[in-house]
């Protein structure tokens, strides 16, 4: 696949969430995490002012109030190249991977793999998937199409962390299982569902 074709497979511009999904550091830029950390330092600062703490302590706490926001801004700027990295990764694969936007937005729980011929047997695929993670498995197999569960459960308290785990799991499934499998059983397309 060419880079131009891979470029067409993802959104023209990544949102903050899409950028954050591509990195484990993206969790630290998640607005609820930043808000909680800022609130903790702000409450400490206000408590120090009420208790007549030394000006040095008050100033140090006031600076700490801005640290989570500054860290989030630095991370957001560092992740601005995420789209280019995703496009480069997609272009390096021997088959197209469609709907990667779903994974980048924290959606999708299956990979729909369409083989050019008959797919491998389900037990053999499950053994390969189990080597990646015990929560990955073949959910359904019909003719040339195999549906594989990604196996990442959404975290209600920290969705950015589960988004990144899902993104990494998809990459592992493709790199460690589907690319080597493609040599023996050619794959036509992979689609996130």
C-alpha atoms as a printed R data frame, in Angstrom:
    type eleno elety resid chain resno       x       y      z
1   ATOM     1    CA   UNK     A     1   0.000   0.000  0.000
2   ATOM     2    CA   UNK     A     2   1.287   3.456 -0.842
3   ATOM     3    CA   UNK     A     3   1.411   6.315  1.622
4   ATOM     4    CA   UNK     A     4  -1.197   8.199 -0.445
5   ATOM     5    CA   UNK     A     5  -3.609   5.246 -0.114
6   ATOM     6    CA   UNK     A     6  -2.912   4.998  3.618
7   ATOM     7    CA   UNK     A     7  -3.506   8.739  3.905
8   ATOM     8    CA   UNK     A     8  -7.051   8.204  2.609
9   ATOM     9    CA   UNK     A     9  -7.795   5.565  5.272
10  ATOM    10    CA   UNK     A    10  -7.689   7.965  8.244
11  ATOM    11    CA   UNK     A    11  -9.258  11.305  9.087
12  ATOM    12    CA   UNK     A    12  -7.692  14.317  7.404
13  ATOM    13    CA   UNK     A    13  -7.134  15.925 10.790
14  ATOM    14    CA   UNK     A    14  -6.823  14.188 14.155
15  ATOM    15    CA   UNK     A    15  -8.763  15.376 17.180
16  ATOM    16    CA   UNK     A    16  -7.106  15.734 20.590
17  ATOM    17    CA   UNK     A    17  -8.442  12.299 21.530
18  ATOM    18    CA   UNK     A    18  -7.106  10.667 18.372
19  ATOM    19    CA   UNK     A    19  -3.640  12.122 18.999
20  ATOM    20    CA   UNK     A    20  -3.742  11.074 22.662
21  ATOM    21    CA   UNK     A    21  -4.765   7.505 21.765
22  ATOM    22    CA   UNK     A    22  -1.482   6.919 19.945
23  ATOM    23    CA   UNK     A    23   0.689   7.426 23.047
24  ATOM    24    CA   UNK     A    24   0.699   6.229 26.654
25  ATOM    25    CA   UNK     A    25   1.514   9.842 27.596
26  ATOM    26    CA   UNK     A    26  -1.800  10.899 26.070
27  ATOM    27    CA   UNK     A    27  -3.530   9.875 29.290
28  ATOM    28    CA   UNK     A    28  -1.780  12.731 31.114
29  ATOM    29    CA   UNK     A    29  -3.335  15.208 28.651
30  ATOM    30    CA   UNK     A    30  -6.870  13.889 29.190
31  ATOM    31    CA   UNK     A    31  -8.972  16.880 30.432
32  ATOM    32    CA   UNK     A    32 -10.530  15.071 33.437
33  ATOM    33    CA   UNK     A    33  -7.073  13.947 34.637
34  ATOM    34    CA   UNK     A    34  -5.699  17.482 34.191
35  ATOM    35    CA   UNK     A    35  -8.713  18.961 35.999
36  ATOM    36    CA   UNK     A    36  -8.377  16.637 39.010
37  ATOM    37    CA   UNK     A    37  -4.633  17.254 39.336
38  ATOM    38    CA   UNK     A    38  -5.136  21.015 39.016
39  ATOM    39    CA   UNK     A    39  -7.923  20.946 41.612
40  ATOM    40    CA   UNK     A    40  -5.740  19.084 44.123
41  ATOM    41    CA   UNK     A    41  -2.967  21.684 43.848
42  ATOM    42    CA   UNK     A    42  -5.468  24.552 43.908
43  ATOM    43    CA   UNK     A    43  -7.076  23.232 47.099
44  ATOM    44    CA   UNK     A    44  -3.635  22.839 48.680
45  ATOM    45    CA   UNK     A    45  -2.783  26.413 47.700
46  ATOM    46    CA   UNK     A    46  -6.051  27.764 49.126
47  ATOM    47    CA   UNK     A    47  -5.527  25.790 52.343
48  ATOM    48    CA   UNK     A    48  -1.998  27.223 52.641
49  ATOM    49    CA   UNK     A    49  -3.366  30.769 52.246
50  ATOM    50    CA   UNK     A    50  -6.006  30.137 54.899
51  ATOM    51    CA   UNK     A    51  -3.482  28.725 57.349
52  ATOM    52    CA   UNK     A    52  -1.074  31.628 56.877
53  ATOM    53    CA   UNK     A    53   1.678  29.388 55.514
54  ATOM    54    CA   UNK     A    54   4.925  31.052 54.541
55  ATOM    55    CA   UNK     A    55   4.924  32.976 51.248
56  ATOM    56    CA   UNK     A    56   7.487  30.505 49.870
57  ATOM    57    CA   UNK     A    57   5.097  27.569 50.399
58  ATOM    58    CA   UNK     A    58   2.178  29.532 48.962
59  ATOM    59    CA   UNK     A    59   4.154  30.516 45.863
60  ATOM    60    CA   UNK     A    60   5.376  26.947 45.350
61  ATOM    61    CA   UNK     A    61   1.800  25.640 45.543
62  ATOM    62    CA   UNK     A    62   0.611  28.357 43.178
63  ATOM    63    CA   UNK     A    63   3.227  27.257 40.634
64  ATOM    64    CA   UNK     A    64   2.111  23.633 41.076
65  ATOM    65    CA   UNK     A    65  -1.449  24.656 40.161
66  ATOM    66    CA   UNK     A    66  -0.218  25.408 36.635
67  ATOM    67    CA   UNK     A    67   1.943  22.274 36.250
68  ATOM    68    CA   UNK     A    68  -0.799  19.822 35.119
69  ATOM    69    CA   UNK     A    69  -2.014  22.292 32.501
70  ATOM    70    CA   UNK     A    70   1.537  22.954 31.281
71  ATOM    71    CA   UNK     A    71   2.254  19.209 31.084
72  ATOM    72    CA   UNK     A    72  -0.971  18.646 29.106
73  ATOM    73    CA   UNK     A    73  -0.042  21.423 26.665
74  ATOM    74    CA   UNK     A    74   3.466  20.000 26.153
75  ATOM    75    CA   UNK     A    75   2.051  16.503 25.570
76  ATOM    76    CA   UNK     A    76  -0.592  17.816 23.155
77  ATOM    77    CA   UNK     A    77   2.094  19.624 21.154
78  ATOM    78    CA   UNK     A    78   4.359  16.551 21.178
79  ATOM    79    CA   UNK     A    79   1.520  14.399 19.827
80  ATOM    80    CA   UNK     A    80   0.727  16.654 16.878
81  ATOM    81    CA   UNK     A    81   2.720  14.310 14.600
82  ATOM    82    CA   UNK     A    82   0.538  11.322 15.498
83  ATOM    83    CA   UNK     A    83  -1.359  11.355 12.209
84  ATOM    84    CA   UNK     A    84   1.861  11.101 10.200
85  ATOM    85    CA   UNK     A    85   3.017   8.138 12.327
86  ATOM    86    CA   UNK     A    86  -0.322   6.340 11.870
87  ATOM    87    CA   UNK     A    87  -0.266   6.902  8.094
88  ATOM    88    CA   UNK     A    88   3.330   5.637  7.903
89  ATOM    89    CA   UNK     A    89   2.382   2.529  9.895
90  ATOM    90    CA   UNK     A    90  -0.678   1.846  7.712
91  ATOM    91    CA   UNK     A    91   1.400   2.261  4.535
92  ATOM    92    CA   UNK     A    92   3.942  -0.283  5.825
93  ATOM    93    CA   UNK     A    93   1.300  -3.038  6.076
94  ATOM    94    CA   UNK     A    94   0.895  -5.475  3.158
95  ATOM    95    CA   UNK     A    95  -2.917  -5.083  3.175
96  ATOM    96    CA   UNK     A    96  -5.289  -2.169  3.785
97  ATOM    97    CA   UNK     A    97  -6.584  -1.593  7.319
98  ATOM    98    CA   UNK     A    98  -9.906   0.218  7.090
99  ATOM    99    CA   UNK     A    99 -11.737   2.255  9.716
100 ATOM   100    CA   UNK     A   100  -8.678   2.909 11.873
101 ATOM   101    CA   UNK     A   101 -10.497   6.098 12.890
102 ATOM   102    CA   UNK     A   102 -12.731   3.966 15.116
103 ATOM   103    CA   UNK     A   103  -9.765   2.695 17.131
104 ATOM   104    CA   UNK     A   104  -8.287   6.194 17.363
105 ATOM   105    CA   UNK     A   105 -11.615   7.455 18.731
106 ATOM   106    CA   UNK     A   106 -11.832   4.674 21.317
107 ATOM   107    CA   UNK     A   107 -14.346   2.541 19.406
108 ATOM   108    CA   UNK     A   108 -14.295  -0.844 17.755
109 ATOM   109    CA   UNK     A   109 -14.042  -4.204 19.439
110 ATOM   110    CA   UNK     A   110 -13.338  -6.516 16.474
111 ATOM   111    CA   UNK     A   111 -11.146  -6.867 13.435
112 ATOM   112    CA   UNK     A   112 -12.933  -8.186 10.372
113 ATOM   113    CA   UNK     A   113 -10.290  -9.979  8.315
114 ATOM   114    CA   UNK     A   114 -11.168 -10.859  4.729
115 ATOM   115    CA   UNK     A   115  -8.898 -13.530  3.237
116 ATOM   116    CA   UNK     A   116  -8.369 -13.938 -0.514
117 ATOM   117    CA   UNK     A   117  -8.897 -17.686 -0.152
118 ATOM   118    CA   UNK     A   118 -10.063 -19.967  2.611
119 ATOM   119    CA   UNK     A   119  -9.008 -18.758  6.074
120 ATOM   120    CA   UNK     A   120  -6.944 -20.849  8.488
121 ATOM   121    CA   UNK     A   121  -8.788 -23.085 10.928
122 ATOM   122    CA   UNK     A   122 -10.298 -21.325 13.951
123 ATOM   123    CA   UNK     A   123  -8.265 -23.294 16.558
124 ATOM   124    CA   UNK     A   124  -5.018 -22.317 14.816
125 ATOM   125    CA   UNK     A   125  -6.087 -18.650 14.727
126 ATOM   126    CA   UNK     A   126  -7.121 -18.744 18.383
127 ATOM   127    CA   UNK     A   127  -3.715 -20.153 19.338
128 ATOM   128    CA   UNK     A   128  -2.011 -17.247 17.546
129 ATOM   129    CA   UNK     A   129  -4.390 -14.719 19.120
130 ATOM   130    CA   UNK     A   130  -3.884 -16.226 22.567
131 ATOM   131    CA   UNK     A   131  -0.152 -15.570 22.196
132 ATOM   132    CA   UNK     A   132  -0.966 -11.859 21.847
133 ATOM   133    CA   UNK     A   133  -3.471 -11.684 24.718
134 ATOM   134    CA   UNK     A   134  -5.865 -14.119 26.358
135 ATOM   135    CA   UNK     A   135  -8.795 -11.764 25.664
136 ATOM   136    CA   UNK     A   136  -8.278 -11.988 21.883
137 ATOM   137    CA   UNK     A   137 -10.201 -14.710 20.068
138 ATOM   138    CA   UNK     A   138 -12.077 -15.590 16.880
139 ATOM   139    CA   UNK     A   139 -15.686 -14.500 17.358
140 ATOM   140    CA   UNK     A   140 -17.056 -15.697 14.022
141 ATOM   141    CA   UNK     A   141 -15.876 -17.231 10.768
142 ATOM   142    CA   UNK     A   142 -17.874 -17.290  7.517
143 ATOM   143    CA   UNK     A   143 -16.379 -18.348  4.196
144 ATOM   144    CA   UNK     A   144 -13.471 -15.910  3.687
145 ATOM   145    CA   UNK     A   145 -14.275 -13.516  6.548
146 ATOM   146    CA   UNK     A   146 -13.034 -13.987 10.111
147 ATOM   147    CA   UNK     A   147 -14.147 -11.740 12.969
148 ATOM   148    CA   UNK     A   148 -11.503 -11.401 15.710
149 ATOM   149    CA   UNK     A   149 -12.193  -9.809 19.089
150 ATOM   150    CA   UNK     A   150  -9.638  -7.174 20.112
151 ATOM   151    CA   UNK     A   151 -10.406  -7.869 23.764
152 ATOM   152    CA   UNK     A   152  -9.992  -4.489 25.455
153 ATOM   153    CA   UNK     A   153 -12.639  -3.518 27.984
154 ATOM   154    CA   UNK     A   154 -13.441   0.188 28.262
155 ATOM   155    CA   UNK     A   155 -12.300   1.812 31.482
156 ATOM   156    CA   UNK     A   156 -15.095   4.086 32.737
157 ATOM   157    CA   UNK     A   157 -12.803   6.072 35.017
158 ATOM   158    CA   UNK     A   158 -10.005   6.570 32.502
159 ATOM   159    CA   UNK     A   159 -11.199   6.037 28.915
160 ATOM   160    CA   UNK     A   160  -7.987   7.472 27.437
161 ATOM   161    CA   UNK     A   161  -6.002   4.576 28.923
162 ATOM   162    CA   UNK     A   162  -8.303   1.926 27.427
163 ATOM   163    CA   UNK     A   163  -8.229   3.787 24.087
164 ATOM   164    CA   UNK     A   164  -4.446   3.497 24.014
165 ATOM   165    CA   UNK     A   165  -4.561  -0.187 25.033
166 ATOM   166    CA   UNK     A   166  -7.019  -0.882 22.185
167 ATOM   167    CA   UNK     A   167  -4.785   0.967 19.713
168 ATOM   168    CA   UNK     A   168  -1.690  -0.972 20.829
169 ATOM   169    CA   UNK     A   169  -3.603  -4.286 20.753
170 ATOM   170    CA   UNK     A   170  -4.715  -3.677 17.150
171 ATOM   171    CA   UNK     A   171  -1.131  -2.905 16.182
172 ATOM   172    CA   UNK     A   172   0.082  -6.077 17.916
173 ATOM   173    CA   UNK     A   173  -2.597  -8.213 16.250
174 ATOM   174    CA   UNK     A   174  -1.607  -6.856 12.851
175 ATOM   175    CA   UNK     A   175   2.180  -6.980 13.309
176 ATOM   176    CA   UNK     A   176   2.561 -10.188 15.317
177 ATOM   177    CA   UNK     A   177  -0.208 -12.268 13.792
178 ATOM   178    CA   UNK     A   178  -1.812 -10.979 10.592
179 ATOM   179    CA   UNK     A   179   1.329  -9.894  8.722
180 ATOM   180    CA   UNK     A   180   3.086 -13.290  9.214
181 ATOM   181    CA   UNK     A   181  -0.214 -15.062  8.455
182 ATOM   182    CA   UNK     A   182  -0.543 -13.062  5.224
183 ATOM   183    CA   UNK     A   183   2.439 -14.956  3.756
184 ATOM   184    CA   UNK     A   184   0.589 -18.299  4.042
185 ATOM   185    CA   UNK     A   185  -3.031 -17.130  3.740
186 ATOM   186    CA   UNK     A   186  -3.194 -13.877  1.738
187 ATOM   187    CA   UNK     A   187  -5.356 -11.206  3.357
188 ATOM   188    CA   UNK     A   188  -7.439  -8.915  1.190
189 ATOM   189    CA   UNK     A   189  -8.493  -6.366  3.831
190 ATOM   190    CA   UNK     A   190  -8.720  -5.798  7.566
191 ATOM   191    CA   UNK     A   191 -11.550  -3.650  8.886
192 ATOM   192    CA   UNK     A   192 -12.112  -2.374 12.418
193 ATOM   193    CA   UNK     A   193 -15.685  -2.995 13.583
